[in-house]
Amino acid sequence: MEKEKIEGSLVFDMNSGKFWITDPDDSAPLTSLEFGDTFEVKVGDKWIETGIEITSDERGNLLFKLKNTNYSGILDGIEARA
């Protein structure tokens, strides 16, 4: 039996330095995500397995990127589930 997934919006909390999946209606944290965790994000109408990595832009600035997607930089508001 497959575990039910928590679904919401991806948010980065600057105070804790963590990513969270939050309730899209009231922004309440539902679950935290750590580097190395795998989860899914919605790309178009498909769920894609991903994880958080740190990369750099063309000027050498560090930024967050989601593996297997084109999402990078500010990742807040992306539909996610874990």
Secondary structure, 3 states (H helix, E strand, C coil): CCCCCCEEEEEEECCCCEEEEECCCCCCEEEEECCCCCEEEEECCEEEEECEEEEECCCCCEEEEECCCCCECCCCCCEEEC
